[in-house]
Amino acid sequence: MKQFILLVLIGSVVFVKTAYSQSDFRDGYIITNKNDTVVGQIDYKGNRSNAKRCLFIKSGESEMRTYLPDEIKAYRYTDSKYYVSKKVNTTDGEKHLFLEFLINGIANIYYYREGTNEHYFLEKEEGNLVPLIKEQKEIEVGNTKYVKEVKRYVGTLKYEFKDAPGVINKTDNVKLDHQSLIRIAKDYNDEVCKNGKCIIYEKKVPKVSLSVGPFAGMNFMNMATKIYGDIEYVKDFNSVTNPSFGLFLKVSLPSLNERLFFQYETFYDSKTFKASNVKSSSTNYHNDLEVTFKSINNTFVMRYEFPRGKIRPVFQGGVFINYSVKTDFKSTRYVQIGSGTSNQGTSTDNQFENSNFGMVAGIGCIFNIYKRQTLQIDLKYSQGTPILSDEVQRMHTYAWSLNMGVPF
């Protein structure tokens, strides 16, 4: 467990430091307070960061400049997200922020995120931002208290869209999210302005991508367990180093985060652990143990892959589930009295469950090796979760693995 916690801590430090140092500049432009459009590249950050600042490099230059909301009117990633400078009332007073412009028409919708809270605004008149609010309200029925969700934004939409009868009835089903608000605002714009056309700025979510590829590497594993019988004691087995050759499947999760991926890995291997136990008293009791697991190993992890660059760091975590298709167990017991020994017999009755599962944490890097072809290198630590009883034991494993894979 100490090794697992250590790797998580190291990985977290690397993750945080790299997150701040990594940049993902994409084509775009800014609109100055004098209405000049300046083309260049803008660092692609998350919703919270984008609301506070714009990191911009002008075309033909190398110097990066940071713009605050009161220094420019707007900025936009090419054919993607569009942010405009607006003053909004918050619980901490009035703030100047970059709001994400979701849809532009007679009714405009804006959005920003602060901490874990998401905020939406409707604008029909220039500068008049109407907040769309959902809140939790505690109610009491008898002696029982309940938390009820109050959709105040539904009443706001009905009032603001009262000149569009065909839209009012749809507001009851509106959710407080990008797609639902864009849809209702578009319906309103289409009904009120027959000849007009609204502009939707919301970034289109990329399609889910899937890649499969082979991987090869080395595994370094230790096992500890508790063997029950006439003599009961704890024993660590020898360390085992063995190669691994398998396949992995990686799926992107763009609806959650463009840099988030789910990965499944599988490989087959055979590993043999040995231990020689001695319990000393007036008589020395010996127990030589040997167990071979022929298993199918499965790992499921969530991967956060940092953006562009020749070398991209990776932070990952998940679980593993290994299943032994065949387990060969051998326990040889004998007693040593003075210089002589007495054989107590050999047992081949398997004392282990066929499954082994636990937690996985790791770091890695992705290298560009040829055009769009990449090589990914992963270092992972996994720790099994033992479940002990008087009859069956689950092996308690500690393993490091270093793998290289090529996705296709």
Salt bridges, closest charged atoms under 4 A:
ASP24 OD2 - ARG26 NH2 2.89
ASP24 OD2 - ARG259 NH2 3.48
ASP24 OD1 - ARG308 NE 3.14
ASP43 OD2 - LYS45 NZ 3.44
ASP92 OD2 - LYS95 NZ 3.80
GLU100 OE1 - HIS178 NE2 3.78
GLU114 OE2 - LYS95 NZ 2.57
GLU123 OE2 - LYS86 NZ 3.17
GLU126 OE2 - LYS86 NZ 3.59
GLU135 OE1 - ARG152 NH1 3.62
GLU138 OE1 - LYS145 NZ 3.96
GLU149 OE2 - LYS134 NZ 3.66
ASP163 OD1 - LYS124 NZ 3.98
ASP172 OD1 - LYS158 NZ 2.90
ASP187 OD2 - LYS170 NZ 3.41
ASP190 OD2 - LYS186 NZ 3.02
GLU232 OE2 - LYS226 NZ 3.35
GLU258 OE1 - ARG26 NH2 3.34
GLU258 OE2 - LYS203 NZ 2.96
GLU265 OE2 - LYS380 NZ 3.15
ASP269 OD1 - LYS271 NZ 3.02
GLU305 OE2 - LYS250 NZ 2.90
GLU305 OE2 - ARG303 NE 3.03
GLU353 OE1 - ARG394 NH2 2.73
ASP378 OD2 - ARG303 NH1 3.12
